[in-house]
Every structure is written in C-alpha cells, then in structure tokens.
Amino acid sequence: MDTLENMRTFVRVTETGSFTKAASLASVSTAHVSRAITELESRLHTRLLQRTTRRVSLTGAGERYLQRCEQILAEVDVAETEAAGAGTQPSGKLRVHATAGFGQHQLARLIARYSRRFPDVLIELVLAPRMPDIVNEGIDVSVVMTRDLVDSALVSQRIGSIQTILCASPQYLAKRGVPVQLADLGEHTCLQLVLPYMSPGQWQFEDVSEPISLHTRAASLTVNDAEALVETIREGLGIGPLPISVALSGLRDGSLVRVLPAHRLQECYIYALYASRRYLDAKIKTFVEFAREQIPLALADENREIFALTESSLNEALL
C-alpha cells in the first residue's frame, strides 16, 4: 500500500466531493479511488468519509486527518522540489577536502571566486594530508595531487598539473656553494618532502631528453608537509623540493633562491574526486567545472612569474 498516494487520493475526493471526479483528475478508475480510501480506513481503523448515492462528506476523524494530510503532502512537495532542484540549482553545504599547501594557496582563492558566482552554496574546506573516505566522512569533493590514481569506485576529473622546483636559502648557498649540475647535489644536504607522488630519497627530474632519477644521500630532515619544509629551507638547513605555489612568496621576497633552474622535478597531476556521476548534485558539478576552468589559469600565471623571477635572478648574477 502506497500511503502517500492514498493520502493524495483522499484529498482529491474531499476537494471534488466525488469518487468519480477524483478518479478522472488522476486518470484512474473509480474502483481504484474506492480501494485507496478503503485501504486508508482499514489501516487507521476508522471511517474517514460518509458515502451516500448523492454525496461524500467527512467524518470528524476525516476532518482532522485531512488537515494532517494537507500538511504532510505540502512538505513532501517542497522536499521533492528541493531535491529535484539540486541537480540544476547549486545550493546547500559543499564539503571540499584538500592538502594544506594546495588548499591554502590555490583552493582558498578559488572558493572565494566560486562563492561570489554561487552565493547559495556554503563551502566547508577540510585540510588534511591524508586521502579521506569520501562517502563515510561526508566529503563531497576531494582535491588530490598524485602521479597515479589508485583504482576505486570514485569518479575522477583531472583539473591541472603542478610543478615542483628545488629551492635553498641565500645563506645556505653562500656557505655551501651553488650547484651547477645535478651531480653537484651529492655534495649538498637534500631535504626530503614525503608526499604520495614523491619517492623518499629519490628525486625524479623531467629533462628535455629523458627523465632522470637522482638518489639523494640520507636526509637530515624528512617532512610530509610543504608548508613546514619551506620554513626549514628558509632557515638554511639545505636544499629541498617545493611546489611552485608554496615557493613563490619566498622567491618574491628573496628568502628563497631557485636551485638548478634548468631542471624541473617530475610534475604532479591534480584531480577532483567525488562519489558518483549519476544524479550529480549541481553544487558538486559546478565546483568541479569551475576548478577545471580556473586552476590551470592560476597555475599558468604562477609558472610565468617563476620564469620571470628566475630570469631576473640569472641576470643579476651575470652583472
């Protein structure tokens, strides 16, 4: 028995005053309407309607039940309208996960622009180094950086790629010298950034001819967060790999210097992960589309600025 549908039939009967008219409105038989009312009365163990050959009228219990039915059906209609609208109109809470460095330097600005375009979406940004269990932890979108995605039931959308460069402090280089080729790194303290896309003790370079894998000697410091590593590099502890977004402010103010600018570390891909492609909520769809549109533009701007800063530093060194 479909109780909600039987309630709708009951309301139609009271509005039209006739089983036949209610049946015509719903495009069903009069017997179907009669059966729906009988099922309701049997379930409630009470008579809702008085039936005569000429008219249908409400009993006392029927009057009270009608008021409740109208309230319930109105709420159901609102709920269905809101749920159906979720596929077309972005609204409600959107929980987004990202690592701390990328979240602070890229997603925070992206979210500010997205919120101006879609003000009805309330965003909760969750910063954590590990990949969350999206379904069980209630995450709508996880933005991750990796070289290779593991097989899973999650939907993935590639939204960009990020470069990692080697940096050191001016004080460290003044004391230990400036490496001019990759082999020179064997004489330096190489700090390690341990992330899912970086192998500990091994730096992968993407050179023009072919990729180069460089094994570094045992590091004096290993860190799993780029924001923490940048501070130790500033303090002169050694040379370390930093995503461009994290390194940029230090390169601007001169507290960091790019090392071996002719070489770049293996790039990392940025993916947006979410639970399902079917009946995708509009806030998830628009956020992922916005990220795919905006993040590559922001990263391209950073790459151009890094290139300009590197060229400026080389020109100053030649003077």
Backbone torsions as a table, in degrees:
resi	resn	phi	psi	omega
1	MET	NA	128.3	176.6
2	ASP	-92.2	97.1	-174.1
3	THR	-62.1	-43.3	-178.9
4	LEU	-62.6	-43.2	179.7
5	GLU	-66.4	-36.9	176.5
6	ASN	-65.7	-36.0	175.3
7	MET	-61.7	-43.8	179.7
8	ARG	-61.7	-40.7	178.7
9	THR	-63.7	-42.6	178.6
10	PHE	-58.9	-44.8	179.7
11	VAL	-64.4	-40.4	178.7
12	ARG	-61.7	-41.2	179.7
13	VAL	-61.7	-43.6	-178.6
14	THR	-68.6	-33.8	-179.3
15	GLU	-72.4	-37.0	-177.5
16	THR	-92.5	-21.6	-178.0
17	GLY	74.0	16.1	-175.0
18	SER	-156.0	137.6	174.2
19	PHE	-65.7	-39.5	-176.7
20	THR	-65.7	-44.4	-179.9
21	LYS	-67.0	-39.4	177.8
22	ALA	-63.4	-38.6	178.8
23	ALA	-66.0	-39.7	-179.9
24	SER	-65.2	-41.6	178.9
25	LEU	-61.7	-37.9	-176.8
26	ALA	-91.7	-1.3	-178.2
27	SER	57.5	45.4	175.7
28	VAL	-131.4	175.3	-179.4
29	SER	-81.9	158.5	176.4
30	THR	-62.3	-36.0	178.2
31	ALA	-62.2	-36.9	178.5
32	HIS	-63.2	-42.2	178.8
33	VAL	-64.9	-45.0	-179.8
34	SER	-60.6	-41.0	-180.0
35	ARG	-65.8	-36.6	180.0
36	ALA	-63.9	-43.1	180.0
37	ILE	-67.3	-41.0	178.7
38	THR	-61.5	-41.9	178.9
39	GLU	-62.6	-41.4	178.0
40	LEU	-62.7	-48.1	-177.9
41	GLU	-64.1	-37.3	178.5
42	SER	-66.2	-40.6	-179.5
43	ARG	-67.0	-37.6	-176.5
44	LEU	-88.9	-12.6	-176.7
45	HIS	56.9	41.2	178.0
46	THR	-155.6	153.1	178.3
47	ARG	-86.5	131.6	-179.2
48	LEU	-101.7	-30.1	-175.2
49	LEU	-130.5	142.2	169.5
50	GLN	-97.3	125.9	-175.8
51	ARG	-112.0	130.5	170.7
52	THR	-129.0	176.1	-179.6
53	THR	-68.8	-21.3	-175.1
54	ARG	-104.1	-31.5	-173.5
55	ARG	-152.1	165.1	175.8
56	VAL	-121.0	131.4	179.6
57	SER	-133.0	157.7	-178.5
58	LEU	-83.1	141.9	168.2
59	THR	-82.0	175.5	176.7
60	GLY	-60.6	-44.5	178.2
61	ALA	-65.4	-36.0	179.6
62	GLY	-64.3	-38.0	178.5
63	GLU	-62.8	-45.2	-179.7
64	ARG	-67.4	-39.1	-179.0
65	TYR	-67.8	-35.9	178.9
66	LEU	-60.9	-42.7	179.8
67	GLN	-60.6	-44.0	179.9
68	ARG	-66.3	-41.2	179.9
69	CYS	-60.7	-44.6	-179.5
70	GLU	-61.9	-40.4	178.2
71	GLN	-64.9	-46.3	-177.7
72	ILE	-64.4	-45.5	-177.8
73	LEU	-67.3	-32.5	176.2
74	ALA	-65.4	-42.2	177.8
75	GLU	-65.0	-40.2	178.1
76	VAL	-62.4	-41.7	179.8
77	ASP	-62.9	-41.4	178.4
78	VAL	-63.8	-45.7	-178.9
79	ALA	-61.3	-42.8	-179.5
80	GLU	-67.6	-37.3	177.9
81	THR	-64.6	-43.0	179.3
82	GLU	-65.4	-43.6	-178.8
83	ALA	-65.2	-41.7	178.5
84	ALA	-65.9	-35.4	179.4
85	GLY	-70.3	-19.9	-180.0
86	ALA	-61.8	-23.7	179.3
87	GLY	-82.2	-12.2	-176.9
88	THR	-123.9	-31.7	-176.1
89	GLN	-116.7	112.3	-178.9
90	PRO	-64.6	124.4	177.8
91	SER	-163.2	165.4	178.5
92	GLY	89.2	-172.9	-177.2
93	LYS	-83.6	137.5	176.9
94	LEU	-124.3	116.1	179.1
95	ARG	-96.8	119.8	-176.8
96	VAL	-118.3	130.3	177.3
97	HIS	-106.8	145.1	173.1
98	ALA	-159.0	163.6	172.5
99	THR	-71.9	159.9	-172.6
100	ALA	-59.7	-50.1	-176.2
101	GLY	-60.2	-51.4	-178.9
102	PHE	-67.4	-37.1	179.6
103	GLY	-62.8	-43.0	-178.6
104	GLN	-71.8	-41.8	-171.6
105	HIS	-89.9	-24.2	-176.9
106	GLN	-120.5	-53.8	-172.2
107	LEU	-69.3	-33.4	-179.1
108	ALA	-59.8	-43.7	178.4
109	ARG	-70.2	-38.8	178.1
110	LEU	-61.5	-44.2	-178.7
111	ILE	-63.0	-38.2	178.8
112	ALA	-61.3	-42.2	179.2
113	ARG	-70.9	-40.0	178.4
114	TYR	-61.5	-42.1	-177.9
115	SER	-64.2	-33.7	177.3
116	ARG	-68.4	-32.7	179.6
117	ARG	-80.1	-34.7	-177.1
118	PHE	-127.1	76.3	-173.8
119	PRO	-67.3	-15.0	-179.1
120	ASP	-83.7	-3.1	178.8
121	VAL	-98.1	126.0	177.7
122	LEU	-101.2	116.8	-172.9
123	ILE	-102.1	132.2	172.6
124	GLU	-113.2	113.0	-178.7
125	LEU	-94.2	119.8	-179.0
126	VAL	-107.2	114.7	-179.8
127	LEU	-100.4	120.9	-179.1
128	ALA	-156.0	143.4	-177.3
129	PRO	-72.2	-24.4	-175.5
130	ARG	-94.9	158.0	175.3
131	MET	-76.9	122.0	-176.9
132	PRO	-78.7	164.7	168.9
133	ASP	-82.7	99.0	-169.9
134	ILE	-55.8	-46.7	-175.2
135	VAL	-70.0	-52.0	-174.7
136	ASN	-71.9	-24.1	-179.2
137	GLU	-99.8	5.4	174.6
138	GLY	68.3	32.1	178.1
139	ILE	-90.6	130.2	179.0
140	ASP	-82.7	-43.9	-179.4
141	VAL	-138.5	132.6	173.8
142	SER	-114.9	125.3	178.3
143	VAL	-102.8	114.9	-173.7
144	VAL	-123.4	154.3	174.9
145	MET	-114.5	125.4	-177.4
146	THR	-160.0	160.4	172.9
147	ARG	-84.8	-40.4	-177.1
148	ASP	-136.1	127.1	176.3
149	LEU	-79.1	138.8	174.6
150	VAL	-78.2	152.7	178.3
151	ASP	-65.5	133.2	177.4
152	SER	-159.9	173.9	178.8
153	ALA	-83.4	-0.9	-177.8
154	LEU	-75.6	150.5	173.4
155	VAL	-86.1	135.6	-179.3
156	SER	-122.9	140.3	174.6
157	GLN	-129.3	121.3	177.2
158	ARG	-75.8	126.9	-174.5
159	ILE	-119.2	3.7	177.2
160	GLY	158.4	-175.9	175.2
161	SER	-142.5	151.6	-175.4
162	ILE	-126.9	143.6	-179.5
163	GLN	-97.5	148.4	175.2
164	THR	-119.8	134.4	-177.6
165	ILE	-125.4	160.9	177.6
166	LEU	-90.6	136.0	-178.4
167	CYS	-136.3	155.7	174.3
168	ALA	-148.7	169.4	176.4
169	SER	-88.5	153.3	176.1
170	PRO	-57.5	-35.7	-179.5
171	GLN	-64.8	-42.7	179.2
172	TYR	-62.9	-45.5	-177.6
173	LEU	-67.8	-34.4	177.4
174	ALA	-65.2	-33.2	-178.3
175	LYS	-83.5	-41.7	-172.2
176	ARG	-104.9	-9.8	-178.6
177	GLY	92.9	159.8	-177.9
178	VAL	-98.4	119.8	177.0
179	PRO	-66.5	137.2	-179.0
180	VAL	-110.6	-13.6	175.4
181	GLN	-145.6	163.3	-174.8
182	LEU	-58.0	-36.9	-178.6
183	ALA	-61.0	-26.1	-178.9
184	ASP	-67.2	-19.8	-178.8
185	LEU	-64.2	-21.4	177.2
186	GLY	-62.6	-19.0	179.4
187	GLU	-97.8	6.9	-175.5
188	HIS	-120.3	162.0	173.8
189	THR	-81.6	113.8	-177.2
190	CYS	-105.0	109.7	-179.9
191	LEU	-79.7	144.8	-172.5
192	GLN	-108.6	130.5	172.3
193	LEU	-105.1	112.7	-175.9
194	VAL	-97.9	106.4	178.7
195	LEU	-131.9	164.0	-177.7
196	PRO	-55.4	-28.1	-176.5
197	TYR	-100.7	7.2	180.0
198	MET	-124.9	129.0	-179.5
199	SER	-82.7	129.5	178.9
200	PRO	-59.8	134.2	176.7
201	GLY	74.5	10.4	-177.7
202	GLN	-144.6	125.9	177.4
203	TRP	-109.2	126.5	179.5
204	GLN	-99.8	119.9	179.3
205	PHE	-107.3	140.5	177.4
206	GLU	-103.9	90.3	179.6
207	ASP	-89.4	172.0	-175.7
208	VAL	-60.8	-45.3	-174.7
209	SER	-79.0	-56.8	-178.4
210	GLU	-157.2	155.5	178.6
211	PRO	-60.7	145.0	178.9
212	ILE	-121.5	130.8	177.3
213	SER	-106.8	121.7	-178.0
214	LEU	-115.6	121.8	176.5
215	HIS	-88.5	122.9	-179.8
216	THR	-93.8	154.6	178.2
217	ARG	-73.0	167.7	-176.0
218	ALA	-50.5	126.0	-174.8
219	ALA	-81.9	146.3	175.6
220	SER	-78.3	-15.7	-179.3
221	LEU	-149.4	133.5	174.4
222	THR	-125.0	129.4	-175.8
223	VAL	-132.3	145.0	178.2
224	ASN	-106.5	17.9	179.5
225	ASP	-142.0	124.3	-175.8
226	ALA	-64.3	-33.5	179.7
227	GLU	-64.2	-35.9	177.8
228	ALA	-73.3	-38.7	-178.2
229	LEU	-65.1	-38.9	-177.1
230	VAL	-61.2	-32.9	179.0
231	GLU	-69.8	-39.1	179.4
232	THR	-69.6	-32.9	176.0
233	ILE	-66.5	-42.1	177.2
234	ARG	-59.1	-33.6	-178.8
235	GLU	-78.0	-1.8	174.7
236	GLY	87.0	22.5	-178.3
237	LEU	-77.4	-20.5	-180.0
238	GLY	161.8	-165.7	177.7
239	ILE	-98.9	136.9	-178.9
240	GLY	-145.8	156.9	178.6
241	PRO	-85.5	133.2	179.9
242	LEU	-134.9	136.4	169.8
243	PRO	-59.2	144.5	-175.9
244	ILE	-54.6	-40.1	-178.6
245	SER	-59.2	-34.9	-178.5
246	VAL	-81.0	-36.0	-175.5
247	ALA	-77.0	-22.9	-166.8
248	LEU	-58.4	-45.8	-176.8
249	SER	-63.0	-38.4	178.2
250	GLY	-68.2	-35.9	176.5
251	LEU	-68.2	-34.0	178.6
252	ARG	-66.1	-45.7	-175.0
253	ASP	-90.4	0.0	175.4
254	GLY	85.5	2.9	178.3
255	SER	-78.3	-12.5	175.2
256	LEU	-128.0	151.4	175.4
257	VAL	-128.5	135.7	177.0
258	ARG	-75.0	134.3	-178.7
259	VAL	-106.2	138.6	179.6
260	LEU	49.6	60.5	-175.9
261	PRO	-64.1	-16.9	178.1
262	ALA	-75.4	-12.2	-178.7
263	HIS	-116.6	141.6	176.2
264	ARG	-127.8	144.8	178.3
265	LEU	-73.4	159.5	-178.2
266	GLN	-56.3	131.7	-177.5
267	GLU	-71.6	158.2	-179.6
268	CYS	-119.1	142.8	-178.7
269	TYR	-93.7	148.3	179.3
270	ILE	-110.3	127.6	-179.0
271	TYR	-124.9	146.3	167.6
272	ALA	-102.9	125.2	-179.7
273	LEU	-114.2	139.0	175.1
274	TYR	-148.9	170.7	-163.9
275	ALA	-77.1	-38.2	-171.8
276	SER	-150.7	146.8	175.8
277	ARG	-89.5	-22.7	-175.8
278	ARG	-79.9	134.8	-179.1
279	TYR	50.7	48.7	-175.6
280	LEU	-67.2	128.4	179.5
281	ASP	-61.0	140.2	-175.8
282	ALA	-61.3	-33.4	-178.9
283	LYS	-69.4	-34.1	176.3
284	ILE	-70.6	-46.1	-178.4
285	LYS	-60.2	-47.8	-177.1
286	THR	-69.4	-33.7	179.5
287	PHE	-67.1	-45.1	-179.9
288	VAL	-64.6	-42.7	178.6
289	GLU	-63.4	-40.2	178.9
290	PHE	-64.7	-41.2	178.9
291	ALA	-64.9	-42.5	179.2
292	ARG	-63.7	-29.1	179.9
293	GLU	-81.5	-42.9	-169.0
294	GLN	-92.1	-38.0	-174.6
295	ILE	-62.9	-45.9	177.3
296	PRO	-58.2	-35.0	178.8
297	LEU	-66.3	-43.6	179.9
298	ALA	-65.4	-41.6	179.9
299	LEU	-67.4	-35.8	177.1
300	ALA	-64.3	-39.2	176.4
301	ASP	-62.1	-42.1	179.0
302	GLU	-64.8	-41.2	178.7
303	ASN	-62.0	-40.0	178.3
304	ARG	-65.8	-39.1	179.6
305	GLU	-68.3	-40.0	176.5
306	ILE	-59.7	-43.6	179.4
307	PHE	-61.4	-44.5	-180.0
308	ALA	-64.1	-42.2	179.0
309	LEU	-65.2	-38.9	179.4
310	THR	-65.8	-44.2	178.2
311	GLU	-62.1	-40.7	179.6
312	SER	-63.5	-42.3	179.7
313	SER	-64.6	-41.0	179.1
314	LEU	-65.4	-39.5	178.5
315	ASN	-64.7	-40.4	178.0
316	GLU	-64.5	-37.7	-179.4
317	ALA	-67.1	-29.3	-178.7
318	LEU	-81.4	-18.8	-179.6
319	LEU	-74.0	NA	NA
